[in-house]
């Protein structure tokens, strides 16, 4: 999910009443909810799990177990510094370290759970496993989640400033958001079932059901069938399972692809992330242009996410 959604998840929990448990409580929730995205600063790290977004820092070990106590320690040190420098605390709250740690953990847990709901996937067991997990319940930027959580937070803050009861709106918004996510997960499971029913004895692997922007009840389907990908769509309000397209070859068995992977480190990193890689090879006189995308986000070089490289070829005059 985008960082605004992650921030609103932590903020909504705070406005639901948890920010009153300790000084720095709201900061713990919001920063904890964004903390796993620190991996974007380590894109060139030699350790592979850190070289790819949504790896170690998004997993149950790095993101959920290791990082929250570090954040709590930094917030505690900031609080001590403010006390030594006579910085005023407007909230009037006391520092409660166990609650501070607990809220850092709670904020951090929301991050991989929200990211898990998208087709971009999460390596939940990194660094022990490179397997990607996905639930395909939400688009990476869900405007309905924005409206529900953002609206509740804004109204809650206004009611708090005017001395009214302010906790119930965020509490209700959290419940509505959870119900919305549950409904979308149910739609995704029905879309999966429709593919399996259509496939019969055909091999179905690597299935993804992408919700498009705004139209959260629809699903753009893609799955692997042997050495190719098939596509369809699912809309529970418009005929259910749609027409299945022709099988698009992955082209990943081409010897030039294997040579390009050995040649280009960036391509190797991309393939560690890509779950449904799909390649196109353009052969020229002294080189081959290799374009690899991910079938989740378009076909071949038309994929929104991909990597391209030029592989030198031997030959006369080369």
Buried (B, 14 or more C-beta within 10 A) or exposed (E): BBEBBBBBBBBBBBBBBBBBBBBBBBBBBBBBBBBBBEBEEBEEEEEBBBBBBBBBBBBBBBBBEBBBBEBBBBBBEEBEEBEEEEEEEEEEBEBBEEBBBBBBBBBBBBBBBBBBBBBBBBBBEBBEEBEBBBBBBBBBBBEBBBEBBBEBBEBBBEBEEEEEEBBEBBBEBBEBBEEBBEEBBEBBBBBBEBBEEBBEEEEBEBBBBBBEEEEBBBBBBBBBBEEBBBBBBBBBEEEEBBEBBEBBBBBBEBEBBEBBBEBBEEBBBBBBBBBBBBBBBEEEEEBBBBBBBBBBBBBBBEBEEBBBBBBEBEEEEE
